[in-house]
Amino acid sequence: MTGWVVIAGLGPGNEDMVTPEVRAALEAATDVVGYIPYVARVAERPGLTLHPSDNRVELDRSRHALDMAAEGRRVVVVSSGDPGVFAMASAVFEALEAGPEAWRALDIRVLPGITAMLAAAAAAGAPLGHDFCAINLSDNLKPWALIEKRLRLAAEADFAMAFYNPRSASRPEGFVRTLAVLRETCADARPVLFARNVTRPDQVLRIVPLTEARPEMADMRTMVIVGNSATRVIDTPRGPILYTPRSA
Ligand code: SAH
């Protein structure tokens, strides 16, 4: 049996947003590896072994996947959203680069998924309709000073910004600081989207001016999107539509 590793994105939560390509890989797999809540989204079936693991063990998990593929197993490594966005694809390649030479001959593919930023933007309108950037606000893997530098320069360059991992119980200060930096750099009341559990039954969208954004509006299930200086809200009877003009 020829083994392989597929690093697949499961999308933001709604099962209709899992691509047919990812479904086919899961159907062909002998093993699924990933963070506990993501592996829980994969249906059990005979012949399939699920290997859920805790967060923060990305490299161990990657080595395990590569090892199993080298033994001839067909392994899917799952991430939520897209596997290349603050997720497992980079971890697998990091393990590959540092690992045994034989791993380099393995069939390794990345299958994209709908990332939370794009699902959140679509749910609210088109806030990322012009130039934008994505920033991971977690300082687990990089120093806070680097996050703050990127944040400040992105705001000065007038990018719309999408923030992943905005605020967790173990690092509540970062997002307080983020809002302070934005108020300093932007000095206006541009709209901010807090999109929680996007595409799930309990989805909540909230749009507030930057001047009224509060740290407790975000948690680890929230995507935060800050508009650029031209981003605006159209009020409709069906609710607000947030968008950035294509000319700005
Ligand atoms: N690879 C994932 C991102 C992993 S980082 C992707 O491409 O979407 C995890 C962060 O993504 C969360 O803290 C949150 O900010 C965001 N996120 C993931 N799913 C989400 C959802 N359904 N609704 C809102 N935010 C989500």
Residues whose N, C-alpha, C, O or C-beta is under 5 A from the ligand:
A	BS01	SAH	P12 G13 S79 S80 G81 D82 P83 V85 F86 A87 I114 T115 A116 F163 Y164 N165 P166 A195 R196 N197 V198 D219 M220 R221 T222 M223
